Amino acid sequence: DRGEVIYLGRPPDNKNDPNYLRYKNINPLQILFDPTMVFDAKQTFFHHITILKQFINQLCVSGATSDSLNSLQLAYIERTILRLYANFGITPIDPATWTQERQPTLIDLYNIWNADKDLNNIKESVQAAVIESRTTSLTHNWDFLSQKTTISLDKDYTIIDMSSLPGDLTNAMNYLMTAIIALRYRADMKRKSVIMVD
């Protein structure tokens, strides 16, 4: 009861496979927080935005190129994340808006980039085209990242097994899980936790 093993990766296609239920997922766009703790909502929200930008940067590096995104591309990503959250009614200052049943996902964000690449605004369309082309795997190989969050981070012992992730996702997910765990636990300095990442 005090621990949990989190297997990250694509579950088997067959839902009757005994291993199907052991796989967990995290929707990177869901803002995870502990409602029992007092925290600064705006600071937590924008910290989450920073994590997302760097996670997407890692996804873009995972593709065919090893070049990180430049400052214009990262700024465009931030604007589109904020647009997406606004579309879902999620605001920086009201954590009650962060807990709705239907959460925005990476495929929702990808769809914005895909639409923006055809804009008349050259600056926006160029940034959108670069990011969309580097994250096309969100529509197939990485599509499980757009599923509902099923992990729990409230145990004393948390084991995260990433060995089933696609190879090109390992660095990005390593970063994301470390950042989310840091964000999730930083509110309670008295709590002792053991976190192992395989």
Disulfide bonds with the S-S distance in Angstrom:
none
